[in-house]
Amino acid sequence: MQKKTKSLLEELQSIGATRDINHVIESRASNIISSAINLIELMQKHYSSDKAELLEKKLLSAIKSKDQARFSKSLRKKNETE
């Protein structure tokens, strides 16, 4: 009788397939929130308080509207006026 063994790749694939979607969402959200906080702190450090506040609003607006270009346009516009 031949003993069946799984390859390491098969083991890793089975772990990924059974992953809990709630855990994936929680993990991604945690990473995104940490990155957003770091970005806001960086903007506050490098821009005046008025500009940083405006850019923070534009960032949140871009996220809500699911429009990545919205924040980029406002950032480029800010750089052109300086």
N, CA, C and O of each residue as an XYZ file, in Angstrom:
328
protein
N       0.831     -1.174      0.000
C       0.000      0.000      0.000
C       0.888      1.254      0.000
O       1.828      1.369      0.787
N       0.568      2.180     -0.894
C       1.361      3.404     -0.997
C       0.778      4.482     -0.083
O      -0.425      4.743     -0.091
N       1.641      5.088      0.687
C       1.229      6.141      1.610
C       1.110      7.457      0.847
O       2.023      7.848      0.120
N      -0.028      8.136      1.021
C      -0.238      9.413      0.338
C       0.296     10.543      1.213
O      -0.008     10.622      2.403
N       1.074     11.390      0.618
C       1.570     12.562      1.330
C       1.268     13.795      0.492
O       1.218     13.750     -0.737
N       1.071     14.883      1.196
C       0.810     16.152      0.509
C       2.115     16.920      0.384
O       2.970     16.895      1.270
N       2.237     17.593     -0.729
C       3.406     18.439     -0.897
C       3.218     19.712     -0.075
O       2.104     20.056      0.320
N       4.293     20.379      0.165
C       4.244     21.639      0.917
C       3.354     22.645      0.207
O       2.601     23.370      0.858
N       3.428     22.699     -1.104
C       2.600     23.610     -1.886
C       1.117     23.291     -1.709
O       0.300     24.200     -1.555
N       0.769     22.008     -1.730
C      -0.628     21.627     -1.521
C      -1.119     22.021     -0.131
O      -2.266     22.435      0.035
N      -0.255     21.890      0.853
C      -0.611     22.292      2.222
C      -0.870     23.793      2.293
O      -1.853     24.229      2.892
N       0.005     24.577      1.685
C      -0.164     26.040      1.700
C      -1.427     26.457      0.965
O      -2.127     27.369      1.406
N      -1.726     25.807     -0.140
C      -2.939     26.129     -0.890
C      -4.191     25.806     -0.098
O      -5.173     26.546     -0.153
N      -4.162     24.711      0.633
C      -5.343     24.349      1.419
C      -5.557     25.328      2.573
O      -6.696     25.591      2.958
N      -4.480     25.864      3.120
C      -4.613     26.864      4.185
C      -5.239     28.134      3.623
O      -6.138     28.709      4.236
N      -4.766     28.573      2.457
C      -5.300     29.776      1.833
C      -6.751     29.633      1.432
O      -7.511     30.598      1.507
N      -7.146     28.459      1.012
C      -8.513     28.242      0.549
C      -9.515     28.275      1.700
O     -10.674     28.641      1.507
N      -9.075     27.898      2.881
C      -9.999     27.841      4.020
C      -9.934     29.088      4.892
O     -10.527     29.121      5.970
N      -9.241     30.082      4.451
C      -9.084     31.310      5.221
C     -10.435     31.986      5.451
O     -11.289     32.006      4.565
N     -10.610     32.518      6.608
C     -11.847     33.199      6.969
C     -11.855     34.604      6.354
O     -10.942     35.395      6.593
N     -12.882     34.905      5.567
C     -12.957     36.200      4.874
C     -13.007     37.358      5.863
O     -12.503     38.442      5.569
N     -13.600     37.147      7.014
C     -13.634     38.209      8.027
C     -12.235     38.561      8.509
O     -11.929     39.727      8.757
N     -11.398     37.554      8.637
C     -10.015     37.806      9.046
C      -9.267     38.592      7.966
O      -8.500     39.504      8.273
N      -9.493     38.235      6.716
C      -8.846     38.936      5.600
C      -9.265     40.402      5.585
O      -8.426     41.292      5.442
N     -10.560     40.647      5.732
C     -11.068     42.028      5.729
C     -10.520     42.802      6.909
O     -10.097     43.948      6.756
N     -10.521     42.190      8.092
C      -9.995     42.866      9.283
C      -8.521     43.209      9.115
O      -8.095     44.306      9.475
N      -7.751     42.291      8.580
C      -6.323     42.506      8.386
C      -6.064     43.627      7.373
O      -5.241     44.509      7.614
N      -6.763     43.586      6.255
C      -6.598     44.638      5.239
C      -7.021     46.003      5.773
O      -6.346     47.005      5.539
N      -8.138     46.034      6.490
C      -8.618     47.301      7.045
C      -7.604     47.866      8.035
O      -7.336     49.067      8.040
N      -7.056     47.016      8.851
C      -6.055     47.463      9.821
C      -4.842     48.070      9.119
O      -4.341     49.117      9.529
N      -4.375     47.413      8.065
C      -3.226     47.937      7.311
C      -3.555     49.262      6.633
O      -2.739     50.183      6.643
N      -4.730     49.362      6.052
C      -5.134     50.581      5.352
C      -5.279     51.744      6.334
O      -4.832     52.856      6.055
N      -5.901     51.484      7.480
C      -6.101     52.532      8.477
C      -4.760     53.018      9.011
O      -4.561     54.221      9.174
N      -3.846     52.105      9.283
C      -2.506     52.499      9.749
C      -1.793     53.350      8.706
O      -1.161     54.352      9.039
N      -1.900     52.947      7.447
C      -1.267     53.713      6.370
C      -1.888     55.101      6.229
O      -1.179     56.081      6.004
N      -3.214     55.182      6.360
C      -3.889     56.480      6.255
C      -3.476     57.394      7.396
O      -3.253     58.586      7.185
N      -3.372     56.851      8.597
C      -2.933     57.653      9.746
C      -1.518     58.173      9.510
O      -1.233     59.345      9.757
N      -0.634     57.300      9.031
C       0.737     57.725      8.733
C       0.768     58.812      7.667
O       1.548     59.760      7.768
N      -0.070     58.683      6.653
C      -0.135     59.682      5.587
C      -0.625     61.027      6.123
O      -0.064     62.071      5.791
N      -1.660     61.004      6.943
C      -2.194     62.239      7.520
C      -1.142     62.913      8.398
O      -0.978     64.132      8.352
N      -0.435     62.126      9.191
C       0.629     62.693     10.029
C       1.745     63.294      9.183
O       2.301     64.334      9.533
N       2.071     62.643      8.073
C       3.097     63.167      7.160
C       2.649     64.480      6.537
O       3.443     65.414      6.422
N       1.379     64.562      6.131
C       0.850     65.803      5.555
C       0.868     66.917      6.588
O       1.192     68.058      6.260
N       0.525     66.603      7.831
C       0.528     67.611      8.892
C       1.937     68.114      9.182
O       2.127     69.266      9.572
N       2.913     67.247      8.989
C       4.307     67.610      9.241
C       4.877     68.508      8.132
O       5.665     69.414      8.402
N       4.472     68.248      6.891
C       5.104     68.928      5.752
C       4.296     70.079      5.163
O       4.819     70.823      4.333
N       3.054     70.246      5.562
C       2.233     71.333      5.037
C       1.715     72.179      6.189
O       1.705     71.749      7.342
N       1.288     73.383      5.857
C       0.677     74.238      6.877
C      -0.597     73.549      7.371
O      -1.120     72.647      6.717
N      -1.082     73.979      8.518
C      -2.261     73.320      9.092
C      -3.477     73.451      8.175
O      -4.283     72.526      8.080
N      -3.614     74.601      7.497
C      -4.744     74.786      6.576
C      -4.658     73.829      5.387
O      -5.647     73.192      5.022
N      -3.463     73.731      4.781
C      -3.285     72.844      3.631
C      -3.444     71.382      4.042
O      -4.060     70.595      3.324
N      -2.893     71.027      5.189
C      -2.991     69.645      5.659
C      -4.446     69.265      5.932
O      -4.871     68.151      5.629
N      -5.201     70.194      6.503
C      -6.616     69.935      6.780
C      -7.401     69.761      5.480
O      -8.246     68.872      5.372
N      -7.121     70.606      4.505
C      -7.788     70.500      3.202
C      -7.436     69.179      2.516
O      -8.309     68.513      1.961
N      -6.160     68.805      2.555
C      -5.739     67.552      1.930
C      -6.351     66.338      2.636
O      -6.683     65.343      1.991
N      -6.497     66.421      3.946
C      -7.139     65.334      4.689
C      -8.598     65.177      4.252
O      -9.083     64.061      4.067
N      -9.290     66.306      4.091
C     -10.681     66.258      3.615
C     -10.755     65.671      2.204
O     -11.643     64.876      1.899
N      -9.807     66.076      1.347
C      -9.780     65.560     -0.027
C      -9.495     64.059     -0.036
O     -10.063     63.322     -0.842
N      -8.625     63.613      0.849
C      -8.318     62.192      0.951
C      -9.560     61.400      1.350
O      -9.881     60.390      0.725
N     -10.251     61.852      2.378
C     -11.465     61.167      2.827
C     -12.558     61.202      1.765
O     -13.291     60.230      1.583
N     -12.660     62.329      1.068
C     -13.635     62.454     -0.006
C     -13.324     61.483     -1.146
O     -14.229     60.866     -1.709
N     -12.041     61.351     -1.481
C     -11.630     60.434     -2.544
C     -11.954     58.989     -2.168
O     -12.360     58.198     -3.018
N     -11.773     58.652     -0.897
C     -12.089     57.296     -0.440
C     -13.592     57.059     -0.515
O     -14.031     56.022     -1.010
N     -14.386     58.017     -0.026
C     -15.843     57.866     -0.037
C     -16.391     57.733     -1.452
O     -17.296     56.938     -1.704
N     -15.834     58.522     -2.377
C     -16.337     58.498     -3.756
C     -15.662     57.427     -4.612
O     -15.999     57.255     -5.783
N     -14.709     56.712     -4.018
C     -13.963     55.659     -4.722
C     -13.275     56.203     -5.966
O     -13.259     55.564     -7.018
N     -12.706     57.400     -5.823
C     -12.048     58.081     -6.939
C     -10.620     58.422     -6.537
O     -10.373     59.439     -5.888
N      -9.686     57.567     -6.928
C      -8.291     57.759     -6.564
C      -7.710     59.039     -7.154
O      -6.853     59.676     -6.541
N      -8.166     59.407     -8.313
C      -7.621     60.579     -8.999
C      -7.971     61.882     -8.280
O      -7.258     62.876     -8.419
N      -9.055     61.883     -7.521
C      -9.502     63.107     -6.859
C      -8.426     63.650     -5.909
O      -8.136     64.846     -5.924
N      -7.852     62.802     -5.108
C      -6.818     63.248     -4.169
C      -5.556     63.660     -4.917
O      -4.940     64.675     -4.593
N      -5.176     62.876     -5.911
C      -3.968     63.193     -6.681
C      -4.073     64.556     -7.358
O      -3.114     65.328     -7.373
N      -5.259     64.845     -7.922
C      -5.457     66.144     -8.575
C      -5.310     67.283     -7.571
O      -4.675     68.295     -7.865
N      -5.892     67.120     -6.397
C      -5.821     68.206     -5.404
C      -4.397     68.371     -4.897
O      -3.984     69.490     -4.591
N      -3.640     67.291     -4.802
C      -2.251     67.373     -4.364
C      -1.397     68.064     -5.415
O      -0.561     68.904     -5.083
N      -1.601     67.717     -6.683
C      -0.853     68.376     -7.761
C      -1.213     69.857     -7.826
O      -0.348     70.701     -8.058
N      -2.495     70.169     -7.621
C      -2.944     71.553     -7.648
C      -2.265     72.352     -6.537
O      -1.859     73.495     -6.748
N      -2.144     71.753     -5.361
C      -1.488     72.413     -4.231
C      -0.015     72.665     -4.553
O       0.519     73.721     -4.217
N       0.636     71.712     -5.194
C       2.052     71.868     -5.525
C       2.275     72.943     -6.582
O       3.296     73.630     -6.563
N       1.332     73.092     -7.498
C       1.456     74.102     -8.553
C       1.288     75.521     -8.007
O       1.909     76.451     -8.520
N       0.467     75.702     -6.984
C       0.213     77.035     -6.443
C       1.325     77.505     -5.521
O       1.358     78.678     -5.149
N       2.229     76.625     -5.147
C       3.329     77.035     -4.257
C       4.444     77.694     -5.004
O       5.440     78.094     -4.401
